[in-house]
Amino acid sequence: MKKLLKYLKGSRLQCVLAPLFKMFEAILELFVPLVMAGIIDNGIGASDKNYIIKMCGVLVLLGAVGLAFSITAQFFAAQASVAFVKRLKHAVFEHIGRFSYAQIDKAGTSTLITRMTGDMDSVQSGLNLTLRLLLRSPFVVIGAMIMAFTVDTKAAMTFVVVIPALSVVVFGIMLLCIPLYKKVRVALDKVLTTARESLTGAKVIRAFCKEDEQLAEFEERNDALTKIQEYTGRISALMNPVTCIIINIGIAVLIYIGAIRVDTGIITQGAVVALYNYMTQILVELVKFANLIISITKSVACAGRIGAVLETSVESGEGTAKIDEKSDNIVEFENVSFAYDGAGENSLENISFSVKKGETVGIIGGTGSGKTTLVNLIPAFYRATSGRVLVGGADVSEISLEELREKVAVVPQKAVLFKGTIKENMLWGKPDATDEEINKALGIAQAADFVAKKDGGIDAAVEQGGRNFSGGQRQRLSVARALIKNADILILDDSSSALDYATDAAMRKAIAANQGDAAVFIVSQRTSSIMHADKIILLDDGVATVGTHEELLKNNAVYREIHLTQFDEEGEE
């Protein structure tokens, strides 16, 4: 939590001015009961209309000036809280951007989104309320008690009993609620995770008729969230009625004592009204303070969750090893094994192979055999559990991430386009690329034809996620974005699954013709996509067999079975 306070830098003046103007408003508010007492005793009691009019003018003036102070305080509080959360969001987003794939898997996308949105809103609201009310409410409570003693000491002794009792209630409930609100946020994360899974996997759920199971899981988690929220709500809901009971008892005692002292002539009727108003002010401010404590408790819980993200250590991205441009092998795997966090067994087991510049490597295997996992080790998206992954003769764990990933271009399984234009998406691969280079890359990726038909050509709009393009078009644009980078290592992770055979073949032929010294890794389910590769890596339950198409077809039953499900004995598809 303390680490988050540094993001208030730049808003320190507002953080001082907001409570300061609220204090000015509170001071004016403390004079209102005295003015009312004067109107009752000196105006109404003496039938002095001029005095009443003058004092009413004073009340209006106090209200107007107090309103101005309140609005000014609100302005500075809002400015400070919004600027604070803006800086905090930038910091959290930047930090998450440096997470490894393993850390994102562990944290969960839904949880990270919740912390960037709902938790941030709660923190912003909590800071705003804190700046405006955290000092004001206690100041009014203490100030009202002091003013009450200036009116009548004996009657004001009621305040000495009431205020500690109220404090016990407020802080007791606060201490009970703090851990409960943390549980509420955890339960909310589970509900959001289930909702996100159901939405992203809607087609799969319907295909397997799992709607009822998903609904049951959602209801179970939603019921758990409801129960913890209801339990927390019952405790926090006690605050207002209990504080009102204590205050009303205090007011009854105050009026009783005041009536006796007025009857004996010790104090005036106006003094009793002033004491009553001070007690009412205390009630209002303590109710505000109670609600403030609840809001701050929620905000502190949310701030803790945000702080946990910022405290998660990330890869420094620094390294001393340098890639040897003259190395014979551009990529080497030396007895590499890998297991996902929390997995019971390795996804990859003792894999060794080497790839020279200009070679094309095909990677094939059944679903879940580790194909994507293997290629994700090359740019260090994941770190090998054991063994070494070398790029240009240097261990990827010892190379700076910036240098390593400059050498690698990746087209992931899911083609992702960003809102903007086609050109802007292409410039992700090479920020200073010319239109000629973009068009060349689009041509190689077999995307030039449909791009030319778009209004504006390469300046055509791309909707969020590329939803205004078909799956095959998104894949070809993703390939073009990678090709324009001219990287030493090109990874195509099942990037032609939505393409017909002719387009796939044309794209592979064009890539091979423009490959140069780049090493190309093609992950595919089709043997036709990789059969002409210099070497093929067959993965079966994380174990690799390396060979050419002819060698594997002759010596490996698994590869032969995959191939024959796609081709007949004569080689016809």
Summary of the structure (lengths in Angstrom):
residues: 573
radius of gyration: 35.2
end to end distance: 62.1
largest distance: 119.0
contacts: 1866
relative contact order: 0.08
helix: 65%
strand: 11%
